[in-house]
Amino acid sequence: MSGGIGSGLRSNRSAAISSRSRVSAISACALCARGGGSPRSNASTAMERPKAMRDSSDLNDISFLGRLSEMLSMRIEEQTRELFDASGIVVPVRSCSLLTALAQAGEASAAQLARTLGHSHQLVTQKIPALLRLGLIVQHPDPADARRKLFRLTERGRAQLAEIDAYSARISEVYRQLFDEVGDTHRIIVDTLAALEERPLSQRARQAYFRRN
């Protein structure tokens, strides 16, 4: 990775990920883009055809990096769900960071959670109903604005976060062993995000075009 990435930007990105440390090993939050269809169905289909994935010409094309990242995210989510089930964790894999942010805030609106996580308001509001049904959070009107709802963790939600903390401690060693095999994927993702934030693909494409011409 180029040393041109600003150290401040690298520190900010690392700090943002560290603030969600209890789920950094499980949520793959940098890889949340999805294609169409059912997420679990897509992930299951992908896992059933590992050789086809490796042999696919489009996946060997570097320009399909986003699709590969999406497949990695789905693979991690699917396999993490199995481990969550075995550990008695009912939190949806992709909602761990939301619960963590809510625990840190005490209580917050959907808009506040979206800003904290860097997610869209729509994405946060899509996750909230399942958390309410599972009894992990409760809602109440904002005393300052009755049109707005505030959310906070329930006792069950706090207990589930404690289970996630314990799970994260166990799974971290598994990821370290994986990185010994394939390289530090986590570090590469963090550095790539920082590099694209500093210089987006559009800027890089223009510079590449001008160099050729």
Residue pairs with C-beta under 8 A, 6 or more apart in sequence:
1 188
1 191
1 192
1 195
2 195
5 191
5 194
5 195
5 198
6 198
9 194
9 197
9 198
10 190
10 191
10 194
13 190
13 193
13 194
13 197
14 190
16 118
17 24
17 29
17 190
18 24
19 104
20 27
20 29
20 97
20 100
20 101
21 168
22 96
22 100
22 161
22 164
22 165
22 168
23 29
23 96
23 97
23 100
23 164
23 168
24 168
24 186
25 168
25 171
25 172
25 175
26 76
26 80
26 93
26 96
26 164
26 167
26 168
26 171
27 93
27 94
27 96
27 97
28 72
28 73
28 76
28 77
29 97
30 69
30 189
30 190
30 193
31 69
31 70
31 72
31 73
31 76
31 189
32 73
32 94
33 66
33 69
33 70
33 73
34 42
34 70
34 73
34 74
35 42
35 67
35 70
39 74
39 77
40 78
42 74
43 74
43 75
43 77
43 78
44 78
46 53
46 71
46 74
46 75
47 75
47 78
53 59
53 71
58 64
58 67
59 67
59 68
59 71
77 93
77 94
80 93
81 93
83 167
83 171
84 90
84 91
84 93
84 167
87 163
87 166
87 167
88 163
89 160
89 163
89 164
89 167
90 134
90 136
90 160
91 99
91 131
91 134
91 136
91 160
91 161
91 164
92 127
92 130
92 131
94 127
95 127
95 130
95 131
96 164
97 117
98 113
98 117
98 124
98 127
98 131
99 131
99 136
99 137
99 153
99 157
99 160
99 161
99 164
100 161
101 108
101 113
101 116
101 117
102 108
102 113
102 137
102 151
102 152
102 153
102 157
103 153
103 157
103 158
103 161
104 116
105 112
105 113
105 116
106 152
107 150
107 151
107 152
108 116
108 150
108 151
108 152
109 142
109 148
109 149
109 150
109 151
110 121
110 124
110 125
110 128
110 149
110 151
111 121
111 148
113 119
113 124
113 151
114 120
114 121
114 123
114 124
117 124
128 137
128 139
128 151
131 137
131 157
132 138
132 139
134 156
135 154
135 156
135 157
136 153
136 154
136 156
136 157
136 160
137 151
137 152
137 153
137 154
137 157
138 151
138 152
138 154
139 149
139 150
139 151
140 149
140 150
140 152
141 148
141 149
141 150
142 148
142 149
142 150
153 161
175 186
178 185
179 185
179 186
